[in-house]
Every structure is written in structure tokens, then in C-alpha cells.
Amino acid sequence: MTTLLKKLENKERIDDELAYKLYDLDLFTLAKYAHEKRFSLHGKKVYFNANRHINPTNICADTCKFCAFSAHRKNPNPYFMSHEEIMQIVDETIQRGTKEVHIVSAHNKDCSWQWYLEIFKMIKDKYPQLHVKAMTAAEIDFLKRRFGLEYEDTIEKMIEYGVDSMPGGGAEIFDETVRIKICKGKVSSENWLKIHKLWHKKGRQSNATMLFGHIEQKAHRIDHMLRLRRLQDETKGFNAFIPLVWQKDNSFLDVKHQLDSEEILKTIAIARIVLDNINNIKAYWATMGLNLAMVAQEFGANDLDGTIEKESIQSAGGAKSARGTKLDTFIELIKTSNLIPVERDSLYNELKVYA
């Protein structure tokens, strides 16, 4: 432990072996070093954006046990949007100043690959200034399984049709013994990392997530972060790391309790310490609530995500995020916390500082 504390004090990279000991430290020791790193990168700034989440279908060929969003016996309300319906949402949200659409679908075997991809071209043709963040690695893997599209081919089509950046979904927990239990058949950890590497090689950026608080162990979280760190050393393509707090309602996992706030904040702080090569750590308010997400800004996080407007995936599991939040709410919460609200674009360019 002495060696670990010395490295933290000297602001040295925590090597793989020592990283597994970080959870042994108390919360406020972790907070001290995480906040120092956060402050050196971002000062008192807290980032957010004006975005709209669109989930075009919840009909899914995969049966992930942690998921409450896909249509199954606990969610007997399957839906499917046409391109025209999606465009109507985009038309409406653009009038409210939205600068990003975040489009993630379930894996609907009855849809063509054109349905998945051609909507992006429709959006960009009409609104070239709008940032399109779309197609998780899990969706790209599904298109290969369903239609035989090689990863490289799908990525080429994404770029051709107007996708600007990739979201980080589908990562869950990289450990395959856990994946067999919670998302067997979905994209493997190896292929998730491969897909993002291919995307980065095209000069494009993406996010990375980690779903925690279900059946995984602390060591699995550290392993997950270390794998991301190694890829980031190689490609420099990750914009942000997003630790997603798992929502237990309506799932098929036998987990009695949600994580407590201390464990969530510890994980945020450890992420900031371990992922020294990823600039942004997001406290995703849709999974942890706005109040705890604000507290997390003192424990290494520097971002809240965005206004979202409509959120379907986390709220299906019990999160209080279905109707998004307002831009003014972010600004007020950040200012009352003696921090500086900064509206950003999807690639973390600053658009407006609310000093």
C-alpha cells in the first residue's frame, strides 16, 4: 500500500498490479488524488451538451439478463420506428437547439441493415450541422452476425452515411466469465475493443462505457479499465469514459440491492486515477441521478452528459431519467456547486462558458 500511495502522491501511472489495490483505499484518499487529476485537466469546469436520445426499436435478438429495455416478458411492449417517425423526432428536437442525436437500437433481426444505416444519411442530408452519434460496437457485431457484414464494411458505411462518432454501449464488463452470465451471445470483449480500434484507425472518436453494480467483482472493473487504457495508449481515440450504474428493476439478474453512493463514487475516482490517458470521466446522471452526479464532480468526474430529452434504456430499469432534463437545470446545479458550467459539443469543444 505504501508503494501505491507513493505513486499517487508523485502523480505516476498506477501499474496493472497496483491498480487492483485501489479499492482498498478509503473514499476520501481516492477522492483527493482523483480530484487533483480532474482539476489539473479541467479546473472547475463541468461539461454538458444539448442532445437527444433516440432508440428506434426495442425488439432484440439478444437476451441480456441485465437489460430491462428490450421487449420480453417483463417488457411486453415491443415497438419499431420507421425512418419517417425518426425524422419527425429529429425535426422537432432541432427546433429546441439540440446539437447531437444519440441513436442506439436493440438488435432487431427483422430489420434490414439499410434500416439501421440509411437513417443517418437522411439526418445529415437535412441537418449537416447536427452531430450524429450512433451504432454501438454491439450493433456493428449484430450486423455481422445477421447479414455477414464485416466490421470494416459497416464502419465504412457509417462514415459514408454521416455518423460522426460512436457511443460506448455494449462494453458492459469485459470479463468473459461475467459476460457468459449476463449477455451471452452478444459482442465479445475482444471484438468490442477491435471494433473501436478499427473506428479509431479511421481518425474517428468514440466513448467507452462500463456497466457496474450487478454480479461483477471489483477486480472485474479494474480489468475493464486497464483494457481500455491499453487501447487508448495505442489509438488515442476515446473521448470519454462512462461508468454506468446498473439499474436492477425488471432485469433477470438475482441482485437484491443497488450499489450505495460510496461504492459509486469510489468507482468514479478510481476511473479518473487509472484512466490517465482519457481526458473525460462522465458521471452519467441518467443512471446515478443528478444529485449524485454533481457530487461526483468532486470525485474525479468532469461531465454530466446532456439534456437527453427522452431516455428509454435506463428508465426501463428503474432510473428516473425518462423525460431528460433542462439546460437551465444543469447550469443552476453547477453554479450552486461553485463550479463552472460549460456547454460542449460532442467532441468536447467548448461552445459556451456560463461564468
Secondary structure, 3 states (H helix, E strand, C coil): CHHHHHHHHCCCCCCHHHHCCHHHCCHHHHHHHHHHHHHHHHCCEEEEECEEEECCECCCCCCCCCCCCCCECCECCCCECCHHHHHHHHHHHHCCCCCEEEECCCCCCCCCHHHHHHHHHHHHHHCCCCEEEECCHHHHHHHHHHHCCCHHHHHHHHHHHCCCEECCCCCCCCCHHHHHHHHCCCCCHHHHHHHHHHHHHCCCCEEEEEEECCCCCHHHHHHHHHHHHHHHHHHCCEEEEEEEECCCCCCCCCCCCCCCHHHHHHHHHHHHHHCCCCCEEECCHHHHCHHHHHHHHHCCCCEEEECCCCCCHHHHCCCCCCCCCCHHHHHHHHHHCCCEEEEECCCCCEEEECC
